[in-house]
Amino acid sequence: MIALEIAGLVEVRTGSGAFVRKAPQEASPSFSAPDIGPSPFDLIAARLLIEPEVTFAAAACATADDLTSIAEALDRMREGVDAGQDVRSADRLFHARIARATGNSVLASMVDRLWAESGEPIFDGLSRRTGLPENHRASLTEHARILDALGRRDGPAARDAMREHLAGVERIMLAEDWPAPGRQPDNQGEET
């Protein structure tokens, strides 16, 4: 449904349903779906396979400077949440810095690519519909657990914390009780 909405073929009205839009006069009779990127569920599945293991590796390899830079990314995210700002770039930076801390450029590139794909229209639309922006406070807590495990050099705990974090994102995406699009969170990150 999100893909159809992005393509401009349907209009979703909260509380009313989805409505087929009238084709513009200049529309050609054949329809070619726009490239809306990979499935958000494929991306989360890939991240669930890759990022926990990357985090496990980072626990063994991260330098003090790496841990400081990961903590700085978490602080940026916390400041953004407190200010009611979009924190996706700080969230991405947190994950990218963990991958960089492995010292493996291929792993860092893979995580970066997964995050780049998360900026595609279909994932962005799903994020708005599922309320992901309203769940950043929970992500902060989960990120803090990941950072704590990295700091203790506890690979299994770091892996588990990352897996739990990403599984939580997946649960939110699969939830049936999505908040209505356009609902504004209060300044605590919860819906009003």
C-alpha positions as a printed Julia matrix, in Angstrom:
192×3 Matrix{Float64}:
   0.0     0.0     0.0
   2.87    2.34    0.82
   4.4     1.72   -2.59
   1.1     2.65   -4.27
   0.87    5.77   -2.14
   4.43    6.79   -3.02
   3.68    6.18   -6.69
   0.71    8.56   -6.36
  -1.84    5.9    -7.3
  -3.72    5.84   -4.0
  -4.44    8.31   -1.26
  -4.56    6.99    2.3
  -6.91    8.86    4.61
  -6.65    8.01    8.28
  -9.9     6.64    9.56
 -11.43    6.48    6.09
  -9.34    4.03    4.1
  -7.36    3.99    0.9
  -8.72    5.59   -2.25
  -7.59    5.16   -5.85
  -6.55    8.49   -7.3
  -7.78    9.66  -10.67
  -5.07    9.38  -13.3
  -3.81   12.73  -14.53
  -4.78   13.65  -18.11
  -1.21   13.37  -19.32
  -0.77    9.91  -17.83
   0.24    7.21  -20.25
  -1.88    4.06  -20.38
   1.03    1.85  -19.3
   2.22    2.06  -15.75
   5.83    1.68  -14.75
   6.37    1.39  -11.01
   8.99    3.77   -9.66
  12.14    2.37   -8.12
  11.24    2.57   -4.46
  14.21    0.63   -3.17
  14.46   -2.71   -1.43
  11.82   -4.07    0.89
  12.1    -2.59    4.4
  11.6    -6.09    5.76
  14.5    -7.4     3.67
  16.66   -4.58    5.03
  15.8    -5.35    8.64
  16.37   -9.06    8.04
  19.79   -8.29    6.56
  20.64   -5.97    9.43
  19.59   -8.65   11.93
  22.05  -11.06   10.32
  24.94   -8.64    9.93
  24.94   -5.95   12.61
  24.91   -8.19   15.71
  28.01  -10.0    14.41
  29.64   -6.7    13.5
  28.98   -5.51   17.04
  30.47   -8.74   18.44
  33.62   -8.1    16.4
  33.75   -4.44   17.45
  33.78   -5.44   21.12
  37.14   -7.13   20.57
  38.65   -4.5    18.26
  37.36   -1.1    19.36
  39.97    1.36   20.57
  39.35    3.94   23.27
  38.96    6.52   20.49
  36.38    4.29   18.75
  34.37    3.99   21.97
  34.53    7.75   22.45
  33.26    8.37   18.91
  30.42    5.86   19.37
  29.48    7.59   22.64
  29.54   10.96   20.85
  27.08    9.62   18.26
  24.81    8.43   21.08
  25.05   11.89   22.72
  24.07   13.54   19.41
  21.06   11.27   19.18
  20.08   12.02   22.79
  20.38   15.78   22.19
  18.26   15.48   19.03
  15.54   13.5    20.8
  15.49   16.04   23.64
  15.16   18.87   21.1
  12.45   17.05   19.12
  14.67   16.89   16.02
  15.07   14.2    13.4
  17.76   11.88   14.76
  18.16    9.45   11.89
  21.6    10.8    10.96
  22.84   10.38   14.55
  21.28    6.91   14.7
  23.04    5.97   11.46
  26.32    7.44   12.77
  26.08    5.27   15.91
  25.74    2.1    13.86
  28.37    3.17   11.3
  30.92    3.93   14.01
  30.4     0.51   15.55
  31.09   -1.05   12.16
  34.17    1.13   11.67
  35.44    0.04   15.08
  35.88   -3.48   13.72
  38.74   -2.21   11.57
  37.2    -4.11    8.65
  36.39   -1.79    5.75
  34.13   -4.37    4.09
  31.94   -4.67    7.19
  31.86   -0.89    7.58
  30.83   -0.55    3.93
  28.1    -3.18    4.28
  26.54   -1.46    7.28
  26.77    1.89    5.54
  25.07    0.45    2.45
  22.23   -1.02    4.54
  21.68    2.38    6.11
  21.82    4.11    2.73
  19.08    1.77    1.49
  17.03    2.72    4.58
  16.72    6.22    3.14
  14.77    4.98    0.12
  11.17    6.24   -0.17
   9.43    3.0     0.8
  11.41    2.6     4.05
  11.01    6.27    4.84
   7.25    6.01    4.29
   7.01    2.9     6.43
   9.01    4.59    9.18
   6.5     7.43    9.3
   3.52    5.07    9.27
   4.83    2.7    11.94
   5.79    5.42   14.37
   9.52    4.74   14.32
  10.32    8.41   15.02
   8.23    8.19   18.19
  10.34    5.28   19.44
  13.71    7.02   19.61
  13.74    7.08   23.42
  13.64    3.29   23.46
  16.45    3.25   20.88
  18.54    5.48   23.14
  18.21    2.97   25.98
  19.05    0.09   23.66
  22.02    1.97   22.19
  23.29    2.66   25.71
  23.2    -1.11   26.43
  25.16   -1.77   23.25
  27.76    0.86   24.14
  28.05   -0.47   27.68
  28.73   -4.0    26.39
  31.28   -2.66   23.91
  32.99   -0.75   26.7
  33.21   -3.92   28.8
  34.58   -5.77   25.74
  31.74   -8.26   26.18
  31.19   -9.51   22.63
  28.28  -11.84   23.4
  26.43   -9.13   25.36
  27.09   -6.57   22.62
  25.79   -8.99   19.98
  22.69   -9.77   22.04
  22.0    -6.08   22.74
  22.23   -5.23   19.03
  20.03   -8.19   18.11
  17.42   -7.14   20.68
  17.54   -3.56   19.38
  16.99   -4.56   15.75
  14.35   -7.14   16.67
  12.51   -4.32   18.46
  12.61   -2.21   15.31
  11.24   -5.17   13.36
   8.41   -5.69   15.9
   7.43   -2.04   15.58
   7.38   -2.32   11.78
   5.17   -5.41   11.96
   2.79   -3.99   14.57
  -0.84   -3.73   13.55
  -1.62   -0.76   15.77
   0.42    1.85   13.91
  -0.1     5.45   14.94
  -1.93    7.62   12.46
   0.37    9.46   10.04
   0.91   13.04   11.05
   0.28   12.48   14.75
   2.71   14.59   16.64
   4.63   13.14   19.57
   4.89   15.19   22.71
   8.35   16.34   23.72
   8.94   13.11   25.64
   8.81   11.08   22.43
   5.43    9.54   23.24
   2.24   10.01   21.3
  -0.3    12.47   22.55
